[in-house]
Amino acid sequence: MIILLRSLLIAFLLMGPSMGLAQERSTGLPNDTEMADPAPDWDNPRKIVLQVTSKDEFHVNNVYYNAINLQKFYGTDNVKIAIVFFGPGIRSILTESAISPERVKSLQDYEIEFIACNNTMTTIGKKPKDLLADIRVVTSGIAEIIEKKEKGWHYIIP
């Protein structure tokens, strides 16, 4: 428990003055991001797929922060986010070794989709029942990303 608390403290300190908290879209910044037309909305949300290929706790939490920050920037109704886990990253959503399982549940509550690669799971001898709850399993995580790109999703490698 002490190691976990120490790791979380280090992660927050490394994130700087924001302390890892997602920020609302700022107003009054003269050179802020200009929205492309058409602006995202309920019927035409931005679609973003993130990947996790590392079991490093700092990296995984950073991906989670990226997802939250994107929702804050666009508004939760104006963006769809999926996080695809494959390779060593799959371990961060296994029940036995999950990184921040409470955060995963919270992100799922905000409609961020978690997707696991079955090829990786088969390679390490794991089954869908070994994952945290409500994670969609696909044959190939990389193929899922490719198909999402073909459907207009933006692919971000944090």
Backbone as CSV, one residue per row, in Angstrom:
resi,resn,N_x,N_y,N_z,CA_x,CA_y,CA_z,C_x,C_y,C_z
1,MET,0.822,-1.187,0.000,0.000,0.000,0.000,0.872,1.260,0.000
2,ILE,1.940,1.236,0.785,2.828,2.393,0.854,3.484,2.618,-0.506
3,ILE,3.854,1.527,-1.184,4.470,1.653,-2.510,3.486,2.294,-3.480
4,LEU,2.217,1.885,-3.421,1.194,2.456,-4.298,1.030,3.947,-4.027
5,LEU,0.920,4.327,-2.771,0.774,5.739,-2.418,1.990,6.549,-2.860
6,ARG,3.174,5.991,-2.655,4.403,6.676,-3.070,4.415,6.853,-4.586
7,SER,4.002,5.819,-5.331,3.965,5.903,-6.791,2.985,6.969,-7.260
8,LEU,1.818,7.032,-6.627,0.834,8.042,-6.994,1.344,9.445,-6.705
9,LEU,1.994,9.628,-5.570,2.550,10.925,-5.226,3.598,11.349,-6.248
10,ILE,4.472,10.446,-6.622,5.497,10.751,-7.617,4.849,11.126,-8.946
11,ALA,3.826,10.379,-9.349,3.138,10.670,-10.612,2.536,12.067,-10.588
12,PHE,1.888,12.443,-9.488,1.296,13.777,-9.394,2.365,14.859,-9.403
13,LEU,3.465,14.626,-8.712,4.530,15.625,-8.672,5.167,15.811,-10.045
14,LEU,5.310,14.732,-10.798,5.895,14.816,-12.130,4.998,15.551,-13.110
15,MET,3.715,15.608,-12.814,2.783,16.254,-13.727,2.792,17.772,-13.593
16,GLY,3.483,18.301,-12.602,3.622,19.752,-12.491,2.478,20.396,-11.745
17,PRO,2.323,21.728,-11.933,1.385,22.496,-11.141,-0.065,22.105,-11.326
18,SER,-0.412,21.478,-12.450,-1.807,21.090,-12.620,-2.172,19.943,-11.701
19,MET,-1.170,19.287,-11.130,-1.359,18.154,-10.227,-2.210,17.061,-10.849
20,GLY,-2.135,16.945,-12.158,-2.822,15.855,-12.839,-4.297,16.088,-13.029
21,LEU,-4.797,17.269,-12.695,-6.214,17.528,-12.830,-6.518,18.034,-14.232
22,ALA,-7.578,17.500,-14.822,-7.970,17.963,-16.143,-8.480,19.398,-16.039
23,GLN,-8.150,20.191,-17.041,-8.551,21.589,-17.038,-9.682,21.807,-18.031
24,GLU,-10.632,22.667,-17.657,-11.672,23.074,-18.591,-10.996,23.830,-19.734
25,ARG,-11.661,23.942,-20.855,-11.105,24.715,-21.965,-10.943,26.152,-21.509
26,SER,-9.747,26.670,-21.682,-9.436,28.021,-21.243,-10.082,29.041,-22.175
27,THR,-10.419,30.179,-21.616,-10.911,31.278,-22.432,-9.888,32.395,-22.360
28,GLY,-9.818,33.180,-23.395,-8.930,34.322,-23.396,-7.497,34.026,-23.810
29,LEU,-7.205,32.799,-24.251,-5.860,32.509,-24.740,-5.793,32.968,-26.194
30,PRO,-4.930,33.919,-26.514,-4.930,34.491,-27.864,-4.572,33.497,-28.963
31,ASN,-3.826,32.472,-28.654,-3.401,31.502,-29.667,-3.912,30.099,-29.365
32,ASP,-5.104,30.010,-28.785,-5.669,28.712,-28.417,-6.021,27.911,-29.673
33,THR,-6.268,26.633,-29.482,-6.636,25.736,-30.572,-7.898,26.242,-31.263
34,GLU,-7.817,26.350,-32.575,-8.968,26.783,-33.355,-9.728,25.542,-33.810
35,MET,-11.024,25.519,-33.559,-11.844,24.375,-33.943,-12.004,24.320,-35.456
36,ALA,-11.846,23.135,-36.003,-12.083,22.910,-37.429,-13.588,22.829,-37.671
37,ASP,-13.984,23.148,-38.899,-15.396,23.017,-39.278,-15.634,21.639,-39.857
38,PRO,-16.708,20.998,-39.554,-17.720,21.449,-38.609,-17.253,21.190,-37.170
39,ALA,-17.663,22.067,-36.274,-17.338,21.888,-34.860,-18.017,20.607,-34.366
40,PRO,-17.402,19.924,-33.407,-18.014,18.692,-32.916,-19.303,18.982,-32.150
41,ASP,-20.249,18.073,-32.276,-21.487,18.163,-31.502,-22.031,16.760,-31.292
42,TRP,-23.204,16.677,-30.716,-23.826,15.388,-30.385,-23.913,14.484,-31.620
43,ASP,-24.313,15.038,-32.752,-24.498,14.252,-33.970,-23.207,14.018,-34.746
44,ASN,-22.204,14.826,-34.475,-20.939,14.720,-35.212,-19.761,14.882,-34.234
45,PRO,-19.598,13.906,-33.328,-18.534,14.046,-32.322,-17.151,13.781,-32.923
46,ARG,-16.131,14.314,-32.280,-14.769,13.915,-32.607,-14.627,12.478,-32.110
47,LYS,-13.911,11.658,-32.853,-13.714,10.252,-32.487,-12.215,10.015,-32.364
48,ILE,-11.808,9.595,-31.172,-10.384,9.478,-30.883,-10.092,8.109,-30.289
49,VAL,-9.093,7.428,-30.839,-8.655,6.151,-30.288,-7.231,6.333,-29.758
50,LEU,-7.054,5.935,-28.507,-5.756,5.966,-27.842,-5.278,4.531,-27.674
51,GLN,-3.982,4.338,-27.581,-3.468,2.987,-27.371,-2.655,2.921,-26.093
52,VAL,-2.670,1.739,-25.475,-1.796,1.451,-24.336,-1.044,0.172,-24.671
53,THR,0.278,0.294,-24.803,1.106,-0.863,-25.117,2.174,-1.086,-24.055
54,SER,2.068,-0.369,-22.954,3.042,-0.481,-21.870,2.310,-0.751,-20.562
55,LYS,2.942,-1.509,-19.694,2.347,-1.744,-18.376,2.888,-0.753,-17.346
56,ASP,3.661,0.231,-17.811,4.218,1.254,-16.938,3.085,2.092,-16.339
57,GLU,3.040,2.164,-15.023,1.955,2.848,-14.320,1.846,4.319,-14.711
58,PHE,2.965,5.011,-14.822,2.944,6.420,-15.191,2.348,6.589,-16.590
59,HIS,2.763,5.746,-17.538,2.251,5.837,-18.910,0.745,5.577,-18.958
60,VAL,0.303,4.520,-18.290,-1.121,4.170,-18.310,-1.950,5.312,-17.724
61,ASN,-1.533,5.840,-16.581,-2.270,6.950,-15.979,-2.245,8.177,-16.880
62,ASN,-1.150,8.397,-17.597,-1.087,9.511,-18.528,-2.120,9.357,-19.644
63,VAL,-2.298,8.154,-20.150,-3.320,7.912,-21.176,-4.700,8.220,-20.604
64,TYR,-4.952,7.802,-19.368,-6.243,8.090,-18.735,-6.453,9.602,-18.610
65,TYR,-5.408,10.338,-18.219,-5.509,11.800,-18.129,-5.769,12.404,-19.509
66,ASN,-5.115,11.879,-20.537,-5.357,12.378,-21.898,-6.827,12.234,-22.265
67,ALA,-7.418,11.089,-21.950,-8.833,10.858,-22.258,-9.723,11.863,-21.526
68,ILE,-9.441,12.090,-20.265,-10.227,13.048,-19.489,-10.065,14.455,-20.056
69,ASN,-8.828,14.829,-20.364,-8.586,16.172,-20.899,-9.283,16.384,-22.236
70,LEU,-9.347,15.352,-23.062,-10.064,15.470,-24.330,-11.558,15.685,-24.088
71,GLN,-12.119,14.954,-23.118,-13.533,15.165,-22.800,-13.768,16.571,-22.260
72,LYS,-12.866,17.066,-21.443,-13.008,18.424,-20.917,-12.931,19.457,-22.050
73,PHE,-12.012,19.254,-22.976,-11.822,20.209,-24.072,-13.044,20.254,-24.989
74,TYR,-13.491,19.081,-25.443,-14.587,19.026,-26.407,-15.963,19.005,-25.765
75,GLY,-16.055,18.555,-24.522,-17.346,18.316,-23.877,-17.688,16.846,-24.033
76,THR,-18.161,16.228,-22.972,-18.367,14.776,-22.995,-19.352,14.322,-24.076
77,ASP,-20.301,15.175,-24.451,-21.262,14.791,-25.484,-20.725,14.983,-26.894
78,ASN,-19.557,15.620,-27.025,-19.039,15.974,-28.337,-17.801,15.181,-28.743
79,VAL,-17.482,14.130,-27.990,-16.301,13.328,-28.309,-16.551,11.878,-27.904
80,LYS,-16.095,10.962,-28.753,-16.096,9.530,-28.430,-14.640,9.125,-28.278
81,ILE,-14.353,8.410,-27.202,-12.977,7.992,-26.945,-12.946,6.498,-26.699
82,ALA,-11.998,5.825,-27.344,-11.750,4.403,-27.111,-10.271,4.251,-26.770
83,ILE,-9.989,3.383,-25.815,-8.605,3.073,-25.454,-8.382,1.592,-25.743
84,VAL,-7.422,1.312,-26.633,-7.128,-0.064,-27.039,-5.849,-0.524,-26.328
85,PHE,-5.933,-1.667,-25.678,-4.816,-2.244,-24.921,-4.317,-3.486,-25.634
86,PHE,-3.007,-3.524,-25.899,-2.407,-4.730,-26.472,-0.949,-4.803,-26.055
87,GLY,-0.311,-5.938,-26.363,1.066,-6.138,-25.909,1.115,-6.058,-24.389
88,PRO,2.223,-5.599,-23.824,2.346,-5.514,-22.368,1.262,-4.646,-21.709
89,GLY,0.662,-3.737,-22.470,-0.384,-2.870,-21.920,-1.598,-3.623,-21.425
90,ILE,-1.812,-4.826,-21.933,-2.987,-5.617,-21.528,-2.970,-5.900,-20.023
91,ARG,-1.780,-5.992,-19.449,-1.672,-6.307,-18.016,-2.275,-5.212,-17.136
92,SER,-2.358,-4.001,-17.658,-2.895,-2.898,-16.857,-4.408,-2.950,-16.702
93,ILE,-5.086,-3.859,-17.432,-6.536,-4.018,-17.268,-6.937,-5.436,-16.848
94,LEU,-5.939,-6.252,-16.511,-6.232,-7.573,-15.940,-6.575,-7.389,-14.469
95,THR,-7.549,-8.114,-13.980,-7.970,-7.993,-12.585,-6.798,-8.168,-11.631
96,GLU,-5.920,-9.113,-11.920,-4.811,-9.430,-11.009,-3.713,-8.369,-10.965
97,SER,-3.617,-7.527,-11.998,-2.515,-6.560,-12.052,-2.966,-5.182,-12.525
98,ALA,-4.243,-4.891,-12.412,-4.805,-3.647,-12.945,-4.172,-2.416,-12.315
99,ILE,-3.950,-1.436,-13.153,-3.470,-0.134,-12.701,-4.698,0.764,-12.585
100,SER,-4.959,1.249,-11.402,-6.065,2.179,-11.145,-7.426,1.634,-11.591
101,PRO,-7.843,0.464,-11.082,-9.139,-0.087,-11.511,-10.321,0.839,-11.212
102,GLU,-10.220,1.651,-10.160,-11.302,2.591,-9.851,-11.406,3.657,-10.935
103,ARG,-10.261,4.084,-11.454,-10.257,5.078,-12.535,-10.841,4.484,-13.808
104,VAL,-10.530,3.211,-14.070,-11.091,2.558,-15.258,-12.613,2.597,-15.171
105,LYS,-13.157,2.232,-14.034,-14.614,2.240,-13.840,-15.168,3.647,-14.013
106,SER,-14.488,4.632,-13.443,-14.935,6.015,-13.561,-14.932,6.477,-15.024
107,LEU,-13.869,6.151,-15.749,-13.799,6.520,-17.162,-14.893,5.816,-17.961
108,GLN,-15.165,4.561,-17.636,-16.245,3.841,-18.305,-17.590,4.515,-18.022
109,ASP,-17.759,5.009,-16.801,-18.991,5.723,-16.454,-19.174,6.969,-17.321
110,TYR,-18.068,7.541,-17.787,-18.106,8.698,-18.683,-18.031,8.270,-20.152
111,GLU,-18.382,7.016,-20.407,-18.522,6.451,-21.747,-17.222,6.380,-22.541
112,ILE,-16.100,6.260,-21.847,-14.842,5.963,-22.523,-14.779,4.447,-22.654
113,GLU,-14.595,3.976,-23.876,-14.614,2.542,-24.152,-13.224,1.939,-23.964
114,PHE,-13.172,0.808,-23.272,-11.929,0.069,-23.067,-11.985,-1.190,-23.911
115,ILE,-10.918,-1.426,-24.681,-10.883,-2.533,-25.634,-9.601,-3.331,-25.417
116,ALA,-9.729,-4.642,-25.311,-8.581,-5.526,-25.086,-8.336,-6.411,-26.305
117,CYS,-7.073,-6.676,-26.579,-6.654,-7.523,-27.688,-6.635,-8.992,-27.265
118,ASN,-7.456,-9.800,-27.921,-7.504,-11.224,-27.588,-6.227,-11.954,-28.020
119,ASN,-5.575,-11.509,-29.089,-4.316,-12.142,-29.488,-3.304,-12.065,-28.346
120,THR,-3.181,-10.883,-27.745,-2.266,-10.724,-26.611,-2.710,-11.587,-25.442
121,MET,-3.999,-11.589,-25.157,-4.502,-12.370,-24.020,-4.222,-13.858,-24.219
122,THR,-4.436,-14.356,-25.421,-4.158,-15.761,-25.711,-2.680,-16.070,-25.522
123,THR,-1.829,-15.163,-25.985,-0.383,-15.348,-25.873,0.063,-15.483,-24.420
124,ILE,-0.571,-14.725,-23.517,-0.174,-14.779,-22.101,-1.078,-15.694,-21.268
125,GLY,-1.941,-16.451,-21.951,-2.774,-17.437,-21.265,-3.922,-16.848,-20.451
126,LYS,-4.473,-15.727,-20.904,-5.582,-15.083,-20.184,-6.861,-15.163,-20.992
127,LYS,-7.983,-15.098,-20.284,-9.317,-15.156,-20.878,-10.053,-13.849,-20.580
128,PRO,-11.140,-13.563,-21.306,-11.907,-12.347,-21.030,-12.347,-12.218,-19.569
129,LYS,-12.585,-13.331,-18.902,-12.998,-13.286,-17.494,-11.892,-12.752,-16.583
130,ASP,-10.669,-12.710,-17.075,-9.539,-12.212,-16.289,-9.411,-10.687,-16.336
131,LEU,-10.243,-10.052,-17.164,-10.200,-8.600,-17.310,-11.099,-7.903,-16.296
132,LEU,-10.854,-6.622,-16.097,-11.786,-5.806,-15.328,-13.139,-5.846,-16.035
133,ALA,-14.184,-5.453,-15.345,-15.546,-5.513,-15.893,-15.729,-4.571,-17.084
134,ASP,-16.618,-4.968,-17.978,-17.092,-4.128,-19.081,-16.015,-3.703,-20.068
135,ILE,-15.066,-4.583,-20.309,-14.041,-4.320,-21.318,-14.354,-5.193,-22.533
136,ARG,-14.435,-4.544,-23.684,-14.741,-5.269,-24.918,-13.477,-5.958,-25.403
137,VAL,-13.614,-7.203,-25.821,-12.479,-7.978,-26.317,-12.630,-8.126,-27.834
138,VAL,-11.548,-7.815,-28.548,-11.520,-7.956,-30.008,-10.397,-8.908,-30.381
139,THR,-10.485,-9.507,-31.545,-9.464,-10.454,-31.991,-8.079,-9.821,-31.989
140,SER,-7.988,-8.645,-32.592,-6.693,-7.976,-32.746,-6.822,-6.499,-32.392
141,GLY,-6.051,-6.056,-31.422,-6.074,-4.653,-31.041,-5.616,-3.753,-32.168
142,ILE,-4.571,-4.166,-32.881,-4.065,-3.356,-33.987,-5.095,-3.270,-35.112
143,ALA,-5.752,-4.379,-35.428,-6.800,-4.351,-36.458,-7.954,-3.440,-36.025
144,GLU,-8.283,-3.432,-34.750,-9.341,-2.544,-34.247,-8.979,-1.086,-34.507
145,ILE,-7.730,-0.731,-34.259,-7.276,0.639,-34.504,-7.346,0.963,-35.996
146,ILE,-6.890,0.052,-36.826,-6.924,0.270,-38.276,-8.351,0.497,-38.755
147,GLU,-9.272,-0.351,-38.295,-10.665,-0.224,-38.742,-11.304,1.058,-38.219
148,LYS,-10.957,1.469,-37.008,-11.468,2.738,-36.489,-10.925,3.901,-37.333
149,LYS,-9.650,3.840,-37.714,-9.085,4.886,-38.575,-9.841,4.953,-39.896
150,GLU,-10.166,3.806,-40.461,-10.912,3.761,-41.726,-12.294,4.384,-41.572
151,LYS,-12.833,4.369,-40.346,-14.149,4.949,-40.070,-14.048,6.398,-39.612
152,GLY,-12.862,6.996,-39.739,-12.722,8.413,-39.422,-12.231,8.742,-38.020
153,TRP,-11.822,7.755,-37.241,-11.296,8.013,-35.909,-9.875,8.556,-36.018
154,HIS,-9.521,9.436,-35.089,-8.156,9.963,-34.993,-7.369,9.048,-34.070
155,TYR,-6.201,8.635,-34.504,-5.361,7.696,-33.766,-4.238,8.453,-33.075
156,ILE,-4.227,8.402,-31.760,-3.237,9.113,-30.960,-2.404,8.099,-30.182
157,ILE,-1.103,8.251,-30.241,-0.185,7.400,-29.466,0.416,8.266,-28.376
158,PRO,-0.161,8.227,-27.186,0.365,9.075,-26.097,1.752,8.641,-25.648
